[in-house]
């Protein structure tokens, strides 16, 4: 396991439980206590954790956003699987909007075999990934650069999105709650996602199973705003029924 992936997993555990122990992490990842202490020291330098005797605690609360490079290394197989599920429903010649989430990056990769797509995105990473697709029409939103996410955000990005119409918008969220709907940790990101939804005939949210029942800071849209919810495992009850009542198709991996 790469050191970056290990630190991302440690940070994910900190987000969930609030604290970690060096001894437990060293046994789980089969590395020395000193290696784990160095991981925790780096997380502390980045303002993401505070070291304590024998471990560390999370700084910033559960709503804090993980650095992009760490998010890209977490739940890789889950993201790849969800990306494949939604990509299988996108034919050649489709028009698609992808947000700047790491999940959407995996969707872009899953679509590389498609021909003549029209793509609009606010993600610098997706623009780089797809730059060689000469038969695609690729549009960048522009806007203010959010360097921590390699994303364009703000009013200029939202206005640019409003100039186009696409068949499908694909994005992720940080939480899915029956009352609050789809939510995110950052209002600027949520506003761009809403703009993508307004320009799209249909919207698909990629939501890993851990996000069901969670509520993040900024609301993106009510449940009724989505046509598809793509996930990596069957969500617990009553979620399948809740989504069906809203007319949302739940897309699951084949067992």
C-alpha positions in Angstrom: 0.0 0.0 0.0 1.3 3.5 -0.9 2.0 5.8 2.0 -0.5 8.4 0.5 -3.3 5.7 0.4 -2.5 4.7 4.0 -2.7 8.2 5.2 -6.0 8.7 3.3 -7.4 5.6 5.1 -6.2 6.8 8.4 -7.9 10.2 7.8 -11.1 8.5 6.7 -11.1 6.6 10.0 -10.4 9.7 12.0 -13.4 11.4 10.2 -15.7 8.5 11.2 -14.6 7.8 14.7 -12.8 11.0 15.8 -9.6 9.3 17.0 -7.1 6.6 16.2 -4.4 4.6 18.1 -0.9 4.1 16.8 -0.8 0.4 18.0 -4.0 -0.5 16.2 -3.0 1.2 12.9 0.4 -0.4 12.9 -1.1 -3.9 13.3 -3.8 -3.3 10.7 -1.4 -1.9 8.0 1.5 -4.1 9.0 4.0 -1.3 9.4 6.0 0.0 12.4 4.7 2.3 15.1 7.2 4.9 13.9 5.8 4.8 10.3 2.3 5.5 11.7 3.7 8.3 13.9 5.2 9.9 10.8 1.8 9.6 9.0 0.1 11.3 11.9 2.8 14.0 12.0 2.1 14.8 8.4 -1.6 14.9 8.9 -1.0 17.3 11.9 1.2 19.5 9.7 -1.7 19.8 7.2 -4.1 20.8 10.0 -6.1 17.6 9.7 -5.3 15.9 12.9 -3.8 16.6 16.4 -1.5 14.0 17.8 -2.2 12.7 21.3 -0.4 10.2 23.5 -0.6 7.0 21.6 -2.6 8.2 18.7 -4.4 11.3 17.2 -7.8 13.0 17.1 -9.5 14.6 14.1 -9.4 18.4 13.6 -12.0 20.3 11.6 -15.0 18.0 12.5 -16.8 15.5 10.4 -17.8 18.1 7.8 -14.2 19.0 6.9 -13.2 18.1 3.4 -10.3 15.8 2.8 -7.5 17.0 0.4 -8.1 16.1 -3.2 -5.1 13.9 -3.6 -6.1 11.9 -0.5 -9.7 11.6 -1.7 -8.5 10.3 -5.1 -6.7 7.5 -3.2 -9.7 6.4 -1.1 -12.4 3.9 -2.0 -10.7 3.4 -5.4 -12.4 0.1 -6.2 -15.8 1.4 -5.1 -15.4 4.5 -7.3 -14.2 2.5 -10.2 -17.2 0.1 -9.9 -19.8 2.9 -9.6 -18.1 4.7 -12.6 -18.5 1.5 -14.7 -22.1 1.2 -13.8 -23.1 4.7 -14.9 -20.7 4.6 -17.9 -22.5 1.6 -19.3 -25.6 3.7 -19.6 -23.9 6.5 -21.6 -23.8 5.8 -25.3 -21.6 7.3 -28.0 -22.6 10.8 -29.0 -24.1 11.6 -25.5 -23.8 15.0 -23.9 -22.5 14.8 -20.3 -21.7 17.1 -17.4 -19.2 15.9 -14.8 -18.5 17.7 -11.6 -15.0 18.0 -10.0 -15.4 15.1 -7.6 -12.9 12.2 -7.6 -15.8 9.9 -8.4 -16.5 11.8 -11.6 -12.8 11.5 -12.5 -13.3 7.7 -12.5 -16.4 8.2 -14.7 -14.3 10.1 -17.2 -11.8 7.3 -17.3 -14.6 4.8 -17.8 -15.9 6.7 -20.8 -12.6 6.9 -22.7 -13.8 4.3 -25.2 -16.9 6.3 -26.1 -16.9 8.3 -29.3 -18.2 11.8 -30.1 -19.1 12.7 -26.5 -19.8 16.3 -25.6 -18.5 17.0 -22.1 -18.6 20.0 -19.8 -16.8 20.0 -16.5 -15.4 22.3 -13.8 -12.6 19.8 -13.0 -9.0 20.5 -14.1 -8.2 16.9 -13.5 -10.9 15.6 -15.9 -9.8 18.2 -18.5 -6.3 16.8 -18.3 -7.5 13.2 -18.4 -9.6 13.7 -21.5 -7.4 16.1 -23.4 -6.4 13.5 -25.9 -10.0 12.7 -27.0 -9.9 14.6 -30.3 -13.4 13.4 -31.3 -15.0 14.8 -28.2 -16.3 18.3 -27.7 -14.8 19.3 -24.3 -15.8 22.5 -22.5 -14.4 24.0 -19.3 -16.6 26.1 -17.1 -13.9 28.6 -16.1 -14.4 30.5 -12.9 -12.4 30.9 -9.7 -9.9 28.2 -9.1 -10.4 26.2 -5.9 -6.9 24.8 -5.7 -7.5 22.3 -3.0 -9.9 20.5 -5.3 -8.5 21.4 -8.7 -11.9 22.8 -9.5 -13.5 25.9 -11.0 -16.2 27.4 -8.8 -18.1 30.7 -8.3 -20.6 32.8 -10.3 -18.6 32.7 -13.6 -18.6 28.9 -13.5 -22.3 28.8 -12.8 -23.1 31.3 -15.6 -21.0 29.2 -18.1 -22.9 26.1 -17.2 -26.2 27.8 -17.7 -25.3 28.4 -21.4 -25.6 24.7 -22.2 -27.9 21.8 -22.1 -26.8 18.2 -21.6 -28.5 14.9 -21.5 -27.0 13.7 -18.2 -25.1 15.3 -15.2 -23.0 12.9 -13.1 -21.8 14.0 -9.7 -21.2 12.9 -6.2 -22.2 14.2 -2.8 -21.0 13.9 0.8 -24.4 12.9 2.3 -27.8 11.6 1.4 -30.6 12.3 3.9 -34.3 11.6 3.5 -35.2 15.2 4.6 -32.2 17.2 3.5 -31.7 15.4 0.2 -28.2 15.5 -1.4 -25.7 17.5 0.5 -22.1 18.6 0.3 -19.5 20.1 2.7 -18.9 23.3 0.7 -21.5 25.8 -0.6 -19.5 26.8 -3.6 -19.3 23.2 -4.7 -23.0 22.7 -4.0 -23.9 25.7 -6.1 -21.9 24.4 -9.1 -23.6 21.0 -8.8 -27.0 22.7 -8.7 -26.1 24.6 -11.9 -25.2 21.3 -13.6 -28.5 19.8 -12.5 -30.4 22.7 -14.0 -28.7 22.3 -17.4 -29.2 18.5 -17.5 -32.2 16.5 -18.6 -31.3 13.9 -15.9 -28.9 13.7 -13.0 -27.1 10.7 -11.6 -25.5 10.8 -8.1 -22.7 8.4 -7.2 -23.1 7.7 -3.6 -21.1 5.0 -1.8 -23.0 3.1 0.9 -21.4 4.9 3.8 -23.1 8.2 2.8 -26.7 7.0 3.1 -28.3 8.7 6.1 -25.6 11.4 6.4 -26.2 15.1 6.2 -23.4 17.5 5.2 -23.3 21.3 5.6 -24.7 22.6 2.2 -27.8 21.3 0.4 -27.4 20.5 -3.2 -31.0 19.3 -4.1 -33.9 17.3 -2.7 -34.1 13.6 -3.5 -36.6 14.3 -6.3 -33.8 16.1 -8.2 -32.1 12.8 -9.2 -33.1 10.2 -11.8 -30.5 7.7 -10.8 -28.5 6.9 -7.6 -25.5 4.7 -8.2 -24.0 3.0 -5.2 -21.4 0.3 -4.4 -23.6 -1.9 -2.2 -27.3 -2.3 -1.4 -28.2 0.5 1.1 -30.0 -0.4 4.3 -33.7 -0.3 4.8 -35.7 1.8 4.2 -33.6 3.4 1.5 -34.6 1.3 -1.5 -38.2 2.1 -0.8 -37.5 5.8 -0.1 -35.7 6.2 -3.4 -38.4 4.3 -5.3 -41.1 6.6 -3.8 -39.2 9.5 -5.4 -39.1 7.9 -8.8 -35.3 7.3 -8.5 -33.7 4.2 -10.0 -31.2 2.6 -7.7 -28.3 1.2 -9.7 -26.4 -1.5 -7.8 -23.4 -3.7 -8.7 -24.3 -7.2 -9.8 -23.9 -9.8 -7.1 
